[in-house]
Amino acid sequence: MPYVLLVVGAALALVAANARWPRSAGFLLVPSFFSGWLATELAPHLLVLEAVALAALAVSGGLAGWAGWCGLALGIVATAGTVATIVLSRRTVVTLRDCGIPRELHHGASRYPRSHLAVPPLCFVPRRGVRVDRNVVYWEEKRLRLDVYRPAADGELRPGLLQIHGGAWVVGDKREQGLPLLNHMAVHGWVGFNVNYRLSPRATWPDHIVDLKRFIAWYREHAAEYGADPDFLCVTGGSAGGHLAALVALTAGDPEYQPGFEDADTSVRAAVPFYGIYNLVDPGPWRVPMGATGLMRKLVFKRSLRADPEPFRRASPEMRVHADAPPFFVIHGTHDSLVPVAEARRFVTALRAASANPVAYAEMRGGQHAFDVFPSYRSARVIEAVERYLTGVHREERTQDPS
């Protein structure tokens, strides 16, 4: 039993160290991400498990030898690291200053109910006052579906939000991502559309974004049926969904991505990409350009960046920035081991240099990739900030155009 305690203590110490210094390359990249993701965003749950495991092993004879005492010491160090992670998460503050954003986005009392800042259970059920319409077909030919999150009470037409799931363009589903955000937005008067799109390798780029443009065309015609304003739609998404959200916002009316419906209005009023990939052709924070990886070359684009770089360039949001880009709020975690934070900084710099509209940027200290998937302390603050930001954009537009 002492050696079991030693192994457990050492494992917990490695998890704590990885949460603080995650690997961002090499064969340990994926296990480092999953370990760091769970250890940071589910830190309160981990703390309980650590305490129970260490106590159970200690009272079961784990302290009968030197190995057990060493394991207990390592475990105590690990739990101290977990407590530090919790403290850091609870101190998360999302600051939107010096971005040309209306003042109402910075000030005012928090409207996030205190009960939802505590760590919720690991389940995703609609919050009270939220109605969910599941598996609505928005493109019959491809049988593509979406879920609608909206206020239960009927009323005037409300602003709409398109949520795009991530998953490296090859996996993911509307049932898995964006749920804490969509529930919160619905409570505050928004109508959210969690949209599925075709995935690789069956789909080949640009099928993914064509599907999302199809949704926007569908939204213009059917939004009112779900209580949403057909003339007001924003977009958000994480990881591959962050890439797609940014590209959707920057390519309104691009005929390449609207085959057969070139005249449809596919513009959005604001974009909030989370930990996205914005440049497929330049290495920057990557050892090789993202477009040159096997994932993109073999599964998504099914062509070579070196032999045919133009499709990759056109699919890079950083290469598509322009003066008429809608307002952006870019969000990234400082400890993201899958998409380095430098990727977001580079995109924000390019966007601010080109766009005439506000560009907000927030870095979540200690945040891993996909930090917002779980309803954690950190994601609660970020979700509140996103709601304030988008509500401010909506309010500003209504002020300028009262009709």
N, C-alpha and C positions, 0 to 999 in steps of 0.2 A: 504493500500500500504506500510506503514512503516514496517509492519510485513513480508510482502513479501520480501522486501529488506533485512530484518534481516535473513530470511531463506536462501535467495540466498547467502548472504555474508557468513553465517556460512557454507553452503555447499561448497562454493569455498575455504574457509579456510581449511576444512577437506580434500578436494582434494589436496591442496598444502601440507598439513602436511603428507598425505599418500604418495605423491611423494617423500618426503624426508625420511620418516620412514615407509616403506610398511610393512604390516603384512605378515609373512611367515608361519603361521600355523593357525588352527582353522577355524571356519565357515566363517570368513571374508577373507579367503585367495583368493578366486576367484574374488570377487568384488574389493579387494585391488589390485590385479594384473591388472585387466582391467583399473581401475581408474589410477593407477600409470603409466601403459604403455602409455595410451593416453596423460596423463598430462606431461610426460617427452619427448616423441618422437614427439608429436604434440603441444609442448609448444607455438610456435608462433601463431598457430591457436587458441589455448585456450586463449592466452593473448588478442587477438582481441575480442573474444566472451565475456570475462570478462569485458573489457572496455565498450563494447556496452551495455551489460546487466546492469551494474552498472549505467551508464549514463542514460539509458532509464528509469530505476526505479527511479532514483533521480529526474529527471525532471517531472516525472508523479506523484509527490506528495509523494515520498518515504521518504523525509526528514521532513515530517510534525510532527514527534514524535521522542522520544528517541530511539525507536526500529530501526527506519530507520538510524539514525546516527551510532548506534552500528553496523548495518549491513554494512553500507558504510565503517566503519573502518576495519571490518573483510575482506571486499572485497579488500580494498587497501592492507592489509597485504598479502592476497592471490595473488594479482597481483605482488607484490614485490617478492614473492616466485617463481612465474612463470618467472619473469625476471631473477632471479638468476639461474633457471634451464636452460634458454636459454644461458646465459653467460657460464655456465659450459659445455653445449653441444658444443658451438662454440670453446671452448678451448680444445676439445678432441684431444689428440696427441697419436698416436699408436707407441709405442717404441718397437723395436725388437733388443734388445742388450743382450750381454752375453749369447747367445744361440747357438753359433757356426754357425751362418747363414752367407752366403757370404756377403761381404761388400756392394755389390750393392743393397742389400735390405734395407740398412740403409740410404744411401745417394742419392743425386741427387735431382733436382728440381721437385716439384710436377707436375704431369701430369693430375691432375684432373681439368677439365675446371672450371673456377671460376663461370660460370653461373649455374653450377650444385651444388654449395655449398649453394646457396640460397634455401629456403624452396619451393619445388615444389608443384604443386597442387596434390590433392588426387586422382590421376589416374595413371595407369600403362600402358603406351603406349610405343611401341618400339622406341628407340632413332634413330635419323637420322643415316643412315649407317648400321643399324642392320636389318637383315632379320630373320623372324620367320616362321618356319615350324611347324604347329600345328597338334596334334593328330596322330603322327607317331606311328604305332603299332610295338612294339618290341618283344612281345610274343603273337603270334596269338592264342594259346590255351586258354589263360586267357584274351585275348583282352586288354592287358595292353598297355598304350599309354605314349608318351612323347612329349614335345615341344622342338624344337631346336632353339637356339639363335646363330646366326653366322654373321660374317661380310657380308655385301651385295656384296662387290666386291670379285670376284674369285681370287684365288692365290694359293700359295703353301699350303700343308697340315699344319693345325694349331693345337696347343695343345687343348685337350678336357677337359671339366669340368663336372662332374656329380653333380647335385644339388638334394638333398633329402629333401623333405618337412617334417615338423613336424606335431604335432597334437595328441600326446599321443598314437600313434600307432592305433588310432581308427577313426580319422577324418583328414581332410586336402586334398589338391589337388595341382597339379602342377601350376594351374592358380593363386595361392594365395601367394606363398612365393618364395623368392630368385630372384624376378624380377629386382629390382635395381642392384643387383650384376651381374646377367646374362647380362643385357643390357650393363653395364659398361665393363664387360670382353669382350663382342663381339666387342665393339668399339676399344678395345686394342688388337684385333687379336686372341681371343679365340673362341672356339665353345662350347657352353653350352647346356647341356641336362637336362631339368627339367622333372624328371621321376615320374610317379605314380606307386604305388605298392599296393598289396592287404592289406586291413585294417581289424582289428578286430572290432566286435566279429566274423564276418564271417570267417576271417583268423585266424589261430592259429600259434603261434611262432613255427618254424622259417620261416613261409611263407614269411614274410616281407623281410627278408634279402636274402632269396632264389630268390625272384623276382629281387632284385638289382644285385645279382650275374648274373642272367639271362641277365640283361641289359648289364653288362660288357662283357659277352660272345658275345652278339649281337653287341656291339660296336666294338669288334675286327674285325668282319666281314663286318660291314656296315659304319664305321666311315668315310671312304674316300668318300662315296657318299654325305656326308654333309660337306666336306672340312676339316675333322678332321684327325689327325694322329692316326692310330689304335694302335700305340706303346706308346702313351703318353696320360694318363688319370689321372686327379686328382679328388678328391671328397670333397664335402662340404655339410653342412646341419645344421639345427637348431633344438634344443630341442630333440624330438624323432628322428628327422633327424640327429642331432648331434651324438646321440648314434649310429645310423645305419652307419653314415659316418665313425666314429672311428672304429666300428666293421668290416666294409668292408675293411678298410685299414689294419687291424691287422689279418685278417683270409684268406688271399689269398690262394686259392687252398684247403681250408678245405672241405673235401668230405661231411661232414654233411650238409653243406649249399649249396652244388652243386649236388643234386641228379639227376643222369642221364646225367650230363655234368661235371663229376669229373675232366676230363683232360683239361678243359678250363682254360686259363690264366685269373684270376680275380684279378691280382695285380693292384695297383695304385701307382703313383709316389709321391703323397703328399696328406695330408688330412688337412682340415680346419673345424673342428667342432665348432659350435656356441652353447653356453649354453646347452651342452648335459648332459645326464645321463650316467655315466661310471661304476657304481658299483651297481648291483642289490641285492647283498647278505649281505653286511655289512651296518649297519645304518649310521655311520659317522655323517654327518650333518643332517640326518633324524632321526626322533623319532623311526621309524621302517624301516627296509630295504625296498627299493623300490619294490623289488620282492615280499614282503609280503603284499603289498597294494591290496585292492579289485580290482583295475584296472588291475593289472598284473595277479592276481590269478584267477579272474573270466572271464576277457575279452580277455587278450592277450595270456598268457601261458596256462590257463585253467588247472592248476595244482598247488599244494601247494609247496611253497619254503621249508617249514619245512619237508615235506614228501619226496620231490625229489629236492634237491638243485642243482644237477649237471647241468641241462639245464640252470638255472639262472646264474650259475657260468660261463659256456661257453659263455653265451650271455652278459657278463660283459666285456667291453673293458679293464678295469683296470686289469682283471685277464688274459688277452690275450697279454699283452705287451711282447716284445721280442727284441733281439738285431737287427734283420733285419727289424724292423718296418720302414716304410717310414718317411720322414720328416713330422712333425706335426706343425700346428699353431693353438693353442687352444685359443678361445675367450669367454669371459664371462663378464657379467655386475655385478658391485658391489651391486646393489640394486635389484637383481633378487629374487623375492618372491616365485617363483615356483620351481626353482632349485637353492639352495644356492650356492654361489660362492665357498664355501669350497669343493664342489664336484669337480669342475674343478681343484682346487689347489691339491687335493689328487691325481687325475689322472695324472696331469703333473709331480708330484713328482715320481710316479711309472714309468711313461714313460721315464723320464730322467735317472732314475736309470738303466733301462734295454736297451734302444735303443742306437745304435751306430750312429744314424743320428740326426740332429738338432731337438730340440723341442722348439718352440717359444710359449710364453704365453702372452696374453694381457688382462688386466682388464679394462673395460670401467667404469670410475667413474660416478656414478649416473645412469648407464644403467639398465633398467628393462629386464625381459625376452622378447624375440622376438623384441628387440630394432631395429633390422635391417630390419624389414618388411616394415616400412615406409621409404621413401627417406628423412630422416631428416638430421640435421647438423651432429649428431653423426654417423649415418650410412654412410654418405658420406666419412668421414675420415676412417672408418673401411673398407669400400669397396675399397678405394684406397690402403690401406695397404695390403689387401688380394691380389689385383692384382699385387702389387709390389712383394709380397712374392712369389706367384706362378710363375710369370714371371722370377724371380730370380732363382727359382728351375729349370725351363725349360732352362734358359740360361746356368746355371751351367752344366746341363746334356749335352747340345749340345756342350759345350766347352770340356767336357771330352770325348765325342764320336762324332766327327765332321761328321761322316758318317750318 
